[in-house]
Amino acid sequence: MPGCVVDIRKMPFVRLLLIIIAMGIYLTMGASVFQALERPVERETEKRMAKIKNDFLIEHPCVTGKLN
């Protein structure tokens, strides 16, 4: 019969492969959206932390560290 699986033992592997591919695409898309939404906040936080670090190192010369 057309469209039927000849060997039933092969079908679960095809379904599993399709599910793995779909999950990979789903996770990649979700990570991309999350990264796009969080990128501006992350950059602002990095700038703020660099300023805090530089201010601390200037105020405490006995602490060694690289000024950014």
Distance bins in CASP14 RR format, pairs under 12 A and 6 or more apart:
PFRMAT RR
TARGET T0000
AUTHOR 0000-0000-0000
RMODE 2
METHOD distances of the structure
MODEL  1
3 11 0 0 0 0 0 1 0 0 0 0 0
4 10 0 0 0 0 0 1 0 0 0 0 0
4 11 0 0 0 0 0 1 0 0 0 0 0
5 11 1 0 1 0 0 0 0 0 0 0 0
5 12 0 0 0 0 0 1 0 0 0 0 0
5 13 0 0 0 0 0 1 0 0 0 0 0
5 14 0 0 0 0 1 0 0 0 0 0 0
5 15 0 0 0 0 0 1 0 0 0 0 0
7 13 0 0 0 0 0 1 0 0 0 0 0
7 14 0 0 0 0 0 1 0 0 0 0 0
8 14 0 0 0 0 0 1 0 0 0 0 0
8 15 0 0 0 0 0 1 0 0 0 0 0
10 16 0 0 0 0 0 1 0 0 0 0 0
10 17 0 0 0 0 0 1 0 0 0 0 0
11 17 0 0 0 0 0 1 0 0 0 0 0
11 18 0 0 0 0 0 1 0 0 0 0 0
12 18 0 0 0 0 0 1 0 0 0 0 0
12 19 0 0 0 0 0 1 0 0 0 0 0
13 19 0 0 0 0 0 1 0 0 0 0 0
13 20 0 0 0 0 0 1 0 0 0 0 0
14 20 0 0 0 0 0 1 0 0 0 0 0
14 21 0 0 0 0 0 1 0 0 0 0 0
15 21 0 0 0 0 0 1 0 0 0 0 0
15 22 0 0 0 0 0 1 0 0 0 0 0
16 22 0 0 0 0 0 1 0 0 0 0 0
16 23 0 0 0 0 0 1 0 0 0 0 0
17 23 0 0 0 0 0 1 0 0 0 0 0
17 24 0 0 0 0 0 1 0 0 0 0 0
18 24 0 0 0 0 0 1 0 0 0 0 0
18 25 0 0 0 0 0 1 0 0 0 0 0
19 25 0 0 0 0 0 1 0 0 0 0 0
19 26 0 0 0 0 0 1 0 0 0 0 0
20 26 0 0 0 0 0 1 0 0 0 0 0
20 27 0 0 0 0 0 1 0 0 0 0 0
21 27 0 0 0 0 0 1 0 0 0 0 0
21 28 0 0 0 0 0 1 0 0 0 0 0
22 28 0 0 0 0 0 1 0 0 0 0 0
22 29 0 0 0 0 0 1 0 0 0 0 0
23 29 0 0 0 0 0 1 0 0 0 0 0
23 30 0 0 0 0 0 1 0 0 0 0 0
24 30 0 0 0 0 1 0 0 0 0 0 0
24 31 0 0 0 0 1 0 0 0 0 0 0
24 32 0 0 0 0 0 1 0 0 0 0 0
25 31 0 0 0 0 0 1 0 0 0 0 0
25 32 0 0 0 0 0 1 0 0 0 0 0
26 32 0 0 0 0 0 1 0 0 0 0 0
26 33 0 0 0 0 0 1 0 0 0 0 0
27 33 0 0 0 0 0 1 0 0 0 0 0
27 34 0 0 0 0 0 1 0 0 0 0 0
28 34 0 0 0 0 0 1 0 0 0 0 0
28 35 0 0 0 0 0 1 0 0 0 0 0
29 35 0 0 0 0 0 1 0 0 0 0 0
29 36 0 0 0 0 0 1 0 0 0 0 0
30 36 0 0 0 0 1 0 0 0 0 0 0
30 37 0 0 0 0 1 0 0 0 0 0 0
30 38 0 0 0 0 0 1 0 0 0 0 0
31 37 0 0 0 0 0 1 0 0 0 0 0
31 38 0 0 0 0 0 1 0 0 0 0 0
32 38 0 0 0 0 0 1 0 0 0 0 0
32 39 0 0 0 0 0 1 0 0 0 0 0
33 39 0 0 0 0 0 1 0 0 0 0 0
34 41 0 0 0 0 0 1 0 0 0 0 0
34 42 0 0 0 0 0 1 0 0 0 0 0
35 41 0 0 0 0 0 1 0 0 0 0 0
35 42 0 0 0 0 1 0 0 0 0 0 0
35 43 0 0 0 0 0 1 0 0 0 0 0
36 42 0 0 0 0 0 1 0 0 0 0 0
38 44 0 0 0 0 0 1 0 0 0 0 0
38 45 0 0 0 0 1 0 0 0 0 0 0
38 46 0 0 0 0 0 1 0 0 0 0 0
39 45 0 0 0 0 0 1 0 0 0 0 0
39 46 0 0 0 0 0 1 0 0 0 0 0
40 46 0 0 0 0 0 1 0 0 0 0 0
40 47 0 0 0 0 0 1 0 0 0 0 0
41 47 0 0 0 0 0 1 0 0 0 0 0
41 48 0 0 0 0 0 1 0 0 0 0 0
42 48 0 0 0 0 0 1 0 0 0 0 0
42 49 0 0 0 0 0 1 0 0 0 0 0
43 49 0 0 0 0 0 1 0 0 0 0 0
43 50 0 0 0 0 0 1 0 0 0 0 0
44 50 0 0 0 0 0 1 0 0 0 0 0
44 51 0 0 0 0 0 1 0 0 0 0 0
45 51 0 0 0 0 0 1 0 0 0 0 0
45 52 0 0 0 0 0 1 0 0 0 0 0
46 52 0 0 0 0 0 1 0 0 0 0 0
46 53 0 0 0 0 0 1 0 0 0 0 0
46 68 0 0 0 0 0 1 0 0 0 0 0
47 53 0 0 0 0 0 1 0 0 0 0 0
47 54 0 0 0 0 0 1 0 0 0 0 0
47 68 0 0 0 0 1 0 0 0 0 0 0
48 54 0 0 0 0 0 1 0 0 0 0 0
48 55 0 0 0 0 0 1 0 0 0 0 0
49 55 0 0 0 0 0 1 0 0 0 0 0
49 56 0 0 0 0 0 1 0 0 0 0 0
49 68 0 0 0 0 1 0 0 0 0 0 0
50 56 0 0 0 0 0 1 0 0 0 0 0
50 57 0 0 0 0 0 1 0 0 0 0 0
50 66 0 0 0 0 0 1 0 0 0 0 0
50 67 0 0 0 0 1 0 0 0 0 0 0
50 68 1 0 1 0 0 0 0 0 0 0 0
51 57 0 0 0 0 0 1 0 0 0 0 0
51 58 0 0 0 0 0 1 0 0 0 0 0
51 67 0 0 0 0 0 1 0 0 0 0 0
51 68 0 0 0 0 1 0 0 0 0 0 0
52 58 0 0 0 0 0 1 0 0 0 0 0
52 59 0 0 0 0 0 1 0 0 0 0 0
52 68 0 0 0 0 0 1 0 0 0 0 0
53 59 0 0 0 0 0 1 0 0 0 0 0
53 60 0 0 0 0 0 1 0 0 0 0 0
53 63 0 0 0 0 0 1 0 0 0 0 0
53 65 0 0 0 0 1 0 0 0 0 0 0
53 66 0 0 0 0 1 0 0 0 0 0 0
53 67 0 0 0 0 1 0 0 0 0 0 0
53 68 1 0 0 1 0 0 0 0 0 0 0
54 60 0 0 0 0 0 1 0 0 0 0 0
54 63 0 0 0 0 0 1 0 0 0 0 0
54 65 0 0 0 0 1 0 0 0 0 0 0
54 66 0 0 0 0 1 0 0 0 0 0 0
54 67 1 0 1 0 0 0 0 0 0 0 0
54 68 1 0 1 0 0 0 0 0 0 0 0
55 63 0 0 0 0 0 1 0 0 0 0 0
55 67 0 0 0 0 0 1 0 0 0 0 0
55 68 0 0 0 0 0 1 0 0 0 0 0
56 62 0 0 0 0 0 1 0 0 0 0 0
56 63 1 0 0 1 0 0 0 0 0 0 0
56 64 0 0 0 0 0 1 0 0 0 0 0
56 65 0 0 0 0 1 0 0 0 0 0 0
56 67 0 0 0 0 0 1 0 0 0 0 0
56 68 0 0 0 0 0 1 0 0 0 0 0
57 63 1 0 0 1 0 0 0 0 0 0 0
57 64 0 0 0 0 1 0 0 0 0 0 0
57 65 1 0 1 0 0 0 0 0 0 0 0
57 66 0 0 0 0 1 0 0 0 0 0 0
57 67 1 0 1 0 0 0 0 0 0 0 0
57 68 0 0 0 0 1 0 0 0 0 0 0
58 65 0 0 0 0 0 1 0 0 0 0 0
58 67 1 0 0 1 0 0 0 0 0 0 0
58 68 0 0 0 0 0 1 0 0 0 0 0
61 67 0 0 0 0 0 1 0 0 0 0 0
END
